[in-house]
Amino acid sequence: MSVTSPVLPPSTPAEALPPLLERLRRAHRADMLPTRAQRLERLRRLEQLLDRHAEAFAAAIGDDFGNRSPVEIRITETMLLKAAIRQARGHLGRWMKPRRVPTSPAFWPGRSWLLPQPLGVVGIVSPWNYPLQLALGPLVGALAAGNRAMIKPSELTPRFSAALQAAVAEHFAPDEVTVVTGDAATGRAFVALPFDHLVFTGSTAVGREVAQAAAKNLTPVTLELGGKSPAIVDASARLAKAAERIAFGKLVNAGQTCIAPDYVLVPRAQRERFVAALRSAMGRLYPSFRANPDYTSIVSERHFRRLRELVDDARERGATVIELEAPGEGIGRASRQLPPTLLLDVEPAMRVMQEEIFGPVLPIVGYDTLDDAIAYVNDRDRPLALYWFGSDAAARRKVLAQTISGGVSLNETLLHVAQEGLPFGGVGASGMGAYHGEAGFRQFSKDKPVFEQSALAATGLIAPPYKPSIGRLLDWIGRIA
């Protein structure tokens, strides 16, 4: 298996971005509250785009990575998008309805309600690790909410970016949805545009820069970042089952997943048994890592080298390194397929415990008490995901109550993100804002507060000139308000 050199699609010049945004803005101003039928039709076209181009997208993504299974792409990207579109189409009517809210008794018989209204033009910056799902996932919510959108996919997946640009142009008018391509300089110009909302998925470091650029325009942002998502194996857990689910969550896309388990906390007395169970589980998922078509390549030489450096740094600082298959045996740089690597005896100062790993390297940290495990998590930035394994209901309640994370899966990994009824988003260093399902519709809408005065209103009783009885009247209003 060889990795060919990428050919970048033509970049969108930075000076072309403001006119593209203005075209979308003008279209929004001409139709500021699209009907349910219009929104459903756009969602139908988005689903049609997926149906027609799914195989081409998978081929392009596979070429960009060097190797990525089309089955894995279908499971982790296409199927999730189709489920999101179906859910939005099925619930759109309810989401769009104005929502009555209570009116203070002093102002009866006036009425109050919230009117969901599109924000306008949503900018979407998507990453390379799940290039299809993370470009079009936010678009589902944006279109359902009645917005126009402008998408900037990653330059690290150039073949996919070109395919997406062509497919969107085939199914959407340029003043509905448009895709721009280019390198990091184009990305910086993109996030500096005065969007009505900006969605960025990527690293925490770049997320800070995006937030600063958006702040100059007072553009609200949804930041889907990452960080070090822990998996806590409780003393009550079935080790074999926990190892199986953690192995799956860690090795999907070779660990290049923002919510992949970044490290595992396991009772110190059970560490060796857990490591054995984890090695066995990984071996069942991928009997061989040598040119295995099911096992994803690391996206670039730079990312491959960084992961090797993380392992080397840990080894030099005293960690025990367990490689499931030696890189010298036909696997490694030629295909950028990196064998799963377990790290024991890690220390906080090691790079692998300081940085988000984003690859098939998994530190395993022993703990003595559940309080110690919770303290270990809470001493670090709030993670995008947290995983807990066990059968002790009290321990589960304690972990849920005493930790803060973007989302949680219990006795499982990753799958909370596949639930369209749950918002997906981070907290603190792992992000802000959320989307998916109704949460996405709300994120990309303005719930406009509306108060309607009644013809029977008694507002004149509290208007100047004030009568001597105003004090008693205000006392009465204060009691009923």
C-alpha positions as CSV (number, residue, x, y, z in Angstrom):
1,M,0.0,0.0,0.0
2,S,1.4,3.4,-1.0
3,V,0.4,6.9,-0.2
4,T,0.3,9.2,-3.2
5,S,1.0,12.9,-3.0
6,P,-2.1,15.0,-2.6
7,V,-3.2,17.4,-5.3
8,L,-4.8,20.5,-3.9
9,P,-8.0,21.8,-5.5
10,P,-7.7,25.4,-6.6
11,S,-7.8,27.6,-3.6
12,T,-10.5,30.2,-3.1
13,P,-8.6,33.6,-3.0
14,A,-9.1,35.4,0.2
15,E,-10.4,38.5,-1.6
16,A,-13.2,36.3,-3.1
17,L,-14.6,35.4,0.3
18,P,-16.4,38.6,1.2
19,P,-18.3,38.7,-2.1
20,L,-19.4,35.1,-1.6
21,L,-20.6,35.9,1.9
22,E,-22.5,39.0,0.6
23,R,-24.3,36.9,-2.0
24,L,-25.5,34.6,0.7
25,R,-26.5,37.6,2.9
26,R,-28.5,39.1,0.1
27,A,-30.4,35.9,-0.5
28,H,-31.1,35.6,3.2
29,R,-32.5,39.2,3.3
30,A,-34.8,38.4,0.4
31,D,-36.2,35.4,2.3
32,M,-35.6,35.8,6.0
33,L,-38.1,33.1,7.2
34,P,-38.1,30.1,4.8
35,T,-41.2,28.0,5.0
36,R,-41.2,24.4,6.3
37,A,-41.6,23.2,2.7
38,Q,-38.5,25.1,1.6
39,R,-36.4,23.8,4.5
40,L,-37.6,20.2,3.9
41,E,-36.7,20.5,0.2
42,R,-33.2,21.6,1.1
43,L,-32.8,18.8,3.5
44,R,-34.1,16.4,0.8
45,R,-31.4,17.7,-1.6
46,L,-28.7,17.2,1.1
47,E,-29.8,13.6,1.5
48,Q,-29.8,13.2,-2.3
49,L,-26.3,14.6,-2.4
50,L,-25.2,11.9,0.1
51,D,-26.9,9.1,-1.8
52,R,-25.4,10.1,-5.1
53,H,-21.9,10.8,-3.9
54,A,-21.3,8.5,-1.0
55,E,-19.0,6.1,-2.8
56,A,-17.0,9.0,-4.4
57,F,-16.6,10.7,-1.1
58,A,-15.4,7.4,0.5
59,A,-12.9,6.9,-2.3
60,A,-11.6,10.4,-1.9
61,I,-11.3,10.1,1.8
62,G,-9.5,6.8,1.5
63,D,-7.0,8.4,-1.0
64,D,-6.5,11.4,1.3
65,F,-5.7,9.2,4.3
66,G,-3.7,6.6,2.4
67,N,-6.0,3.9,3.7
68,R,-9.4,4.2,5.4
69,S,-12.1,1.5,5.1
70,P,-15.2,2.5,3.1
71,V,-17.2,0.5,5.6
72,E,-15.9,2.5,8.5
73,I,-16.6,5.7,6.6
74,R,-20.2,4.5,6.0
75,I,-20.7,3.7,9.7
76,T,-19.0,6.8,11.2
77,E,-19.9,9.4,8.6
78,T,-22.6,8.6,6.0
79,M,-25.0,6.7,8.3
80,L,-24.8,9.4,11.0
81,L,-25.6,12.1,8.5
82,K,-28.6,10.3,7.1
83,A,-29.9,9.7,10.6
84,A,-29.5,13.4,11.4
85,I,-31.4,14.4,8.2
86,R,-34.2,12.0,8.8
87,Q,-34.6,13.3,12.4
88,A,-34.6,16.9,11.3
89,R,-37.2,16.2,8.5
90,G,-39.4,14.3,10.9
91,H,-39.4,16.9,13.7
92,L,-39.0,20.2,11.8
93,G,-42.6,21.2,12.1
94,R,-42.6,21.0,15.9
95,W,-39.2,22.7,16.1
96,M,-40.4,25.6,14.0
97,K,-43.6,26.3,15.9
98,P,-43.7,29.5,18.0
99,R,-43.6,28.5,21.7
100,R,-46.0,30.1,24.2
101,V,-44.3,31.2,27.4
102,P,-46.0,32.5,30.6
103,T,-46.9,36.2,30.8
104,S,-46.5,37.9,34.1
105,P,-50.0,38.2,35.7
106,A,-49.7,41.9,36.0
107,F,-49.8,42.2,32.2
108,W,-52.7,39.8,31.5
109,P,-54.4,39.4,29.2
110,G,-51.3,40.1,27.0
111,R,-49.5,37.1,25.5
112,S,-45.8,36.1,25.2
113,W,-44.1,33.7,22.9
114,L,-40.8,32.8,21.3
115,L,-40.5,32.9,17.5
116,P,-37.6,30.8,16.1
117,Q,-35.9,32.8,13.4
118,P,-32.9,31.9,11.2
119,L,-29.7,33.8,12.1
120,G,-28.7,34.3,8.5
121,V,-25.4,32.9,7.1
122,V,-23.6,30.2,9.1
123,G,-19.9,29.6,8.5
124,I,-18.6,26.0,9.0
125,V,-14.9,25.1,9.3
126,S,-14.6,21.3,9.3
127,P,-11.5,19.2,10.1
128,W,-9.8,16.3,8.4
129,N,-10.5,13.4,10.7
130,Y,-14.2,12.9,9.8
131,P,-14.3,15.3,6.8
132,L,-17.8,14.4,5.6
133,Q,-19.7,14.1,8.8
134,L,-18.2,17.2,10.4
135,A,-18.7,19.3,7.3
136,L,-22.3,18.4,6.7
137,G,-23.4,17.6,10.3
138,P,-23.6,21.3,11.3
139,L,-25.2,22.0,7.9
140,V,-28.2,19.8,8.7
141,G,-29.0,22.1,11.7
142,A,-28.2,25.2,9.8
143,L,-30.6,24.3,6.9
144,A,-33.3,23.1,9.2
145,A,-33.2,26.4,11.0
146,G,-33.6,28.2,7.7
147,N,-30.1,29.5,7.2
148,R,-27.6,29.8,4.3
149,A,-24.2,28.3,4.8
150,M,-20.5,28.6,3.7
151,I,-18.2,25.7,4.3
152,K,-14.4,25.6,4.6
153,P,-13.2,21.9,4.7
154,S,-9.7,20.9,5.7
155,E,-6.7,21.3,3.4
156,L,-5.4,17.9,4.7
157,T,-8.1,16.1,2.8
158,P,-7.8,17.8,-0.5
159,R,-9.5,15.2,-2.7
160,F,-12.5,15.0,-0.5
161,S,-12.6,18.9,-0.3
162,A,-12.7,19.0,-4.1
163,A,-15.4,16.3,-4.3
164,L,-17.5,18.1,-1.7
165,Q,-17.2,21.4,-3.5
166,A,-18.4,19.9,-6.7
167,A,-21.2,17.9,-5.1
168,V,-22.6,20.9,-3.2
169,A,-22.5,23.0,-6.4
170,E,-24.5,20.3,-8.2
171,H,-27.3,20.2,-5.5
172,F,-27.4,23.8,-4.1
173,A,-27.5,27.2,-5.6
174,P,-24.5,29.4,-4.8
175,D,-26.7,31.6,-2.7
176,E,-27.9,28.7,-0.6
177,V,-24.7,26.7,0.3
178,T,-21.2,27.2,-1.0
179,V,-17.9,25.5,-0.3
180,V,-14.5,27.2,-0.4
181,T,-11.1,25.5,-0.4
182,G,-7.6,26.5,0.5
183,D,-4.9,26.3,3.0
184,A,-4.5,27.7,6.5
185,A,-4.3,31.2,5.1
186,T,-7.7,30.8,3.5
187,G,-9.0,29.4,6.8
188,R,-7.8,32.5,8.7
189,A,-9.5,34.8,6.2
190,F,-12.6,32.6,6.4
191,V,-13.0,32.8,10.2
192,A,-12.5,36.6,10.1
193,L,-15.6,37.1,8.0
194,P,-18.7,38.6,9.8
195,F,-20.9,35.5,9.8
196,D,-24.1,35.4,11.8
197,H,-22.7,32.2,13.4
198,L,-19.5,30.3,13.1
199,V,-18.9,26.6,13.7
200,F,-15.3,25.4,14.1
201,T,-14.3,21.8,14.8
202,G,-10.6,21.3,15.5
203,S,-7.9,21.6,18.1
204,T,-8.2,23.7,21.3
205,A,-5.2,25.8,20.3
206,V,-6.7,26.7,16.9
207,G,-10.1,27.1,18.5
208,R,-8.7,29.9,20.7
209,E,-7.5,31.8,17.5
210,V,-10.9,31.2,15.9
211,A,-12.7,32.7,18.9
212,Q,-10.5,35.7,18.9
213,A,-11.0,36.3,15.1
214,A,-14.8,35.9,15.5
215,A,-14.9,38.2,18.5
216,K,-13.8,41.1,16.4
217,N,-17.1,40.8,14.5
218,L,-19.0,39.8,17.6
219,T,-19.8,36.6,15.7
220,P,-21.2,33.9,18.0
221,V,-19.3,30.7,17.8
222,T,-19.8,27.0,18.3
223,L,-16.4,25.5,19.1
224,E,-16.1,21.7,18.9
225,L,-12.6,21.0,20.2
226,G,-11.2,18.0,21.9
227,G,-8.7,17.4,24.7
228,K,-8.0,14.3,26.8
229,S,-11.2,12.3,27.2
230,P,-10.8,9.8,30.0
231,A,-12.2,6.3,30.4
232,I,-12.7,5.2,34.0
233,V,-12.9,1.5,34.6
234,D,-14.6,1.0,37.9
235,A,-13.7,-1.9,40.3
236,S,-17.2,-3.3,39.5
237,A,-16.6,-3.5,35.8
238,R,-16.4,-6.6,33.7
239,L,-12.8,-6.1,32.5
240,A,-13.2,-8.1,29.2
241,K,-16.3,-6.2,28.2
242,A,-14.8,-2.8,29.2
243,A,-11.6,-3.6,27.3
244,E,-13.6,-4.6,24.2
245,R,-15.5,-1.3,24.1
246,I,-12.4,0.8,24.8
247,A,-10.5,-1.0,22.1
248,F,-13.2,-0.2,19.6
249,G,-13.5,3.4,20.6
250,K,-9.7,3.9,20.5
251,L,-9.0,2.2,17.2
252,V,-11.9,3.5,15.0
253,N,-10.2,5.8,12.5
254,A,-6.9,4.8,14.2
255,G,-7.7,6.9,17.2
256,Q,-8.1,10.1,15.1
257,T,-11.3,10.9,16.8
258,C,-11.9,14.0,19.0
259,I,-13.9,11.8,21.5
260,A,-11.7,8.8,21.4
261,P,-10.6,7.5,24.9
262,D,-7.3,9.4,25.4
263,Y,-6.3,7.6,28.6
264,V,-7.7,4.9,30.8
265,L,-8.0,5.0,34.6
266,V,-8.1,1.4,36.0
267,P,-7.9,0.1,39.6
268,R,-4.2,-0.5,40.3
269,A,-4.8,-4.1,41.4
270,Q,-6.5,-4.9,38.1
271,R,-4.1,-3.2,35.7
272,E,-2.3,-6.3,34.4
273,R,-5.6,-8.2,33.8
274,F,-7.0,-5.2,32.0
275,V,-3.9,-4.8,29.8
276,A,-4.2,-8.5,28.8
277,A,-7.9,-8.1,28.1
278,L,-7.2,-5.0,26.0
279,R,-4.5,-6.6,23.9
280,S,-6.8,-9.5,23.3
281,A,-9.7,-7.3,22.3
282,M,-7.5,-5.2,19.9
283,G,-6.2,-8.4,18.3
284,R,-9.8,-9.6,17.7
285,L,-10.8,-6.3,16.0
286,Y,-7.7,-6.3,13.8
287,P,-6.0,-9.7,13.6
288,S,-3.2,-8.1,11.6
289,F,-2.1,-4.5,11.3
290,R,0.1,-5.1,8.2
291,A,-1.7,-3.5,5.2
292,N,-5.0,-4.3,6.9
293,P,-7.7,-2.6,4.8
294,D,-9.9,-2.1,7.9
295,Y,-7.1,-0.3,9.8
296,T,-6.9,3.4,9.0
297,S,-3.7,5.3,8.2
298,I,-2.5,8.3,10.0
299,V,-3.5,11.3,7.9
300,S,-0.1,12.8,7.2
301,E,3.6,12.2,7.7
302,R,3.7,15.1,10.1
303,H,1.0,13.6,12.3
304,F,2.6,10.1,12.0
305,R,6.0,11.6,13.1
306,R,4.3,13.4,16.1
307,L,2.8,10.2,17.4
308,R,6.1,8.4,17.2
309,E,7.7,11.3,19.1
310,L,5.0,11.0,21.8
311,V,5.9,7.3,22.3
312,D,9.6,8.0,22.2
313,D,9.3,10.8,24.8
314,A,7.3,8.5,27.1
315,R,9.8,5.7,26.7
316,E,12.8,8.0,27.4
317,R,11.1,9.2,30.6
318,G,10.5,5.7,32.0
319,A,7.2,4.5,30.6
320,T,6.6,0.9,29.7
321,V,5.8,0.7,26.0
322,I,3.7,-2.2,24.6
323,E,3.4,-2.2,20.8
324,L,1.0,-4.7,19.5
325,E,3.0,-5.1,16.3
326,A,6.5,-3.8,15.7
327,P,6.7,-1.0,13.2
328,G,9.7,-2.6,11.5
329,E,7.7,-5.7,10.4
330,G,6.3,-4.2,7.2
331,I,4.0,-1.7,8.9
332,G,4.7,2.0,9.4
333,R,5.9,4.8,7.3
334,A,5.2,3.3,3.8
335,S,1.4,3.3,4.6
336,R,1.4,5.5,7.7
337,Q,-0.4,2.7,9.6
338,L,0.7,3.0,13.2
339,P,0.3,-0.1,15.4
340,P,-1.7,0.3,18.6
341,T,0.6,1.2,21.5
342,L,-0.2,0.9,25.2
343,L,1.8,3.0,27.7
344,L,2.2,2.0,31.3
345,D,3.8,3.9,34.2
346,V,3.2,7.2,32.6
347,E,3.9,10.5,34.4
348,P,2.1,13.9,34.1
349,A,5.2,15.6,32.7
350,M,5.3,13.3,29.7
351,R,4.1,14.9,26.4
352,V,1.6,12.1,25.9
353,M,-0.1,13.2,29.1
354,Q,0.0,16.9,28.2
355,E,-1.3,16.8,24.6
356,E,-4.4,15.3,23.0
357,I,-3.0,12.1,21.5
358,F,-5.3,11.8,18.4
359,G,-3.9,8.4,17.4
360,P,-3.7,4.7,18.4
361,V,-1.6,5.4,21.5
362,L,-3.3,4.7,24.9
363,P,-1.8,5.5,28.3
364,I,-3.2,3.3,31.2
365,V,-3.1,5.0,34.6
366,G,-3.6,3.0,37.8
367,Y,-5.7,4.4,40.7
368,D,-6.4,3.3,44.3
369,T,-9.8,4.7,45.0
370,L,-12.7,6.1,43.0
371,D,-12.1,9.5,44.6
372,D,-8.5,9.4,43.3
373,A,-9.8,8.7,39.7
374,I,-12.3,11.6,39.9
375,A,-9.6,13.9,41.3
376,Y,-7.3,12.9,38.4
377,V,-9.9,13.9,35.9
378,N,-10.9,17.1,37.7
379,D,-7.2,18.2,37.9
380,R,-7.2,18.6,34.1
381,D,-9.1,20.5,31.5
382,R,-12.7,19.5,31.2
383,P,-12.9,16.8,28.5
384,L,-15.2,16.6,25.4
385,A,-16.2,13.0,26.5
386,L,-16.0,10.8,29.6
387,Y,-16.5,7.1,29.7
388,W,-17.4,5.0,32.7
389,F,-17.5,1.2,33.0
390,G,-19.0,-0.7,35.8
391,S,-22.1,-2.1,37.5
392,D,-22.0,-0.2,40.8
393,A,-24.9,2.3,40.6
394,A,-23.5,4.4,43.5
395,A,-20.2,4.7,41.8
396,R,-21.8,5.7,38.5
397,R,-23.9,8.4,40.2
398,K,-20.8,9.7,41.9
399,V,-18.8,10.0,38.7
400,L,-21.7,11.7,36.9
401,A,-22.2,14.1,39.8
402,Q,-18.6,15.0,40.5
403,T,-17.1,15.4,37.0
404,I,-17.9,17.8,34.1
405,S,-17.5,16.8,30.5
406,G,-19.1,17.6,27.1
407,G,-20.9,14.2,27.1
408,V,-20.8,10.8,28.7
409,S,-21.2,7.2,27.5
410,L,-21.7,4.5,30.2
411,N,-20.4,1.0,29.6
412,E,-19.6,2.2,26.0
413,T,-17.5,4.6,24.0
414,L,-18.3,7.1,21.3
415,L,-22.0,6.3,20.9
416,H,-23.5,9.2,22.8
417,V,-22.5,11.3,19.7
418,A,-24.7,9.1,17.5
419,Q,-27.8,10.0,19.5
420,E,-29.6,12.8,17.7
421,G,-31.7,13.5,20.8
422,L,-28.6,14.5,22.7
423,P,-26.7,17.7,22.1
424,F,-23.1,17.3,21.1
425,G,-20.6,19.9,22.4
426,G,-17.8,20.6,24.7
427,V,-17.2,22.6,27.9
428,G,-14.3,24.8,28.8
429,A,-11.2,23.9,26.9
430,S,-13.1,21.2,25.0
431,G,-15.5,23.7,23.4
432,M,-18.6,25.8,23.7
433,G,-22.1,25.5,22.2
434,A,-23.7,22.3,21.0
435,Y,-25.6,20.9,18.0
436,H,-27.2,17.7,16.7
437,G,-31.0,17.3,16.5
438,E,-33.1,19.9,18.1
439,A,-30.1,21.4,19.8
440,G,-28.7,22.2,16.4
441,F,-31.9,23.8,15.3
442,R,-31.9,26.0,18.4
443,Q,-28.2,26.8,18.1
444,F,-28.6,28.2,14.6
445,S,-31.9,30.0,15.4
446,K,-32.7,33.2,17.3
447,D,-35.6,32.6,19.6
448,K,-37.2,36.0,19.2
449,P,-39.1,37.1,22.3
450,V,-42.5,38.6,21.4
451,F,-45.1,40.2,23.7
452,E,-48.5,41.1,22.3
453,Q,-50.5,43.7,24.2
454,S,-54.2,43.2,24.6
455,A,-56.8,45.8,23.8
456,L,-58.0,45.3,27.5
457,A,-54.6,46.2,28.9
458,A,-54.5,48.5,31.9
459,T,-51.1,50.0,31.2
460,G,-52.5,53.5,31.6
461,L,-53.0,52.9,35.3
462,I,-49.2,53.1,35.8
463,A,-48.4,55.8,33.3
464,P,-47.8,59.5,34.3
465,P,-49.2,61.7,35.6
466,Y,-49.0,59.5,38.7
467,K,-52.1,59.6,41.0
468,P,-52.0,59.5,44.8
469,S,-53.2,55.9,44.7
470,I,-50.2,54.7,42.6
471,G,-48.4,53.3,45.7
472,R,-51.2,51.0,46.6
473,L,-51.5,49.9,43.0
474,L,-47.8,49.1,42.7
475,D,-48.0,47.2,46.0
476,W,-50.8,45.0,44.5
477,I,-48.9,44.5,41.3
478,G,-45.8,43.5,43.2
479,R,-47.8,40.8,45.0
480,I,-49.2,39.2,41.9
481,A,-46.3,39.7,39.4
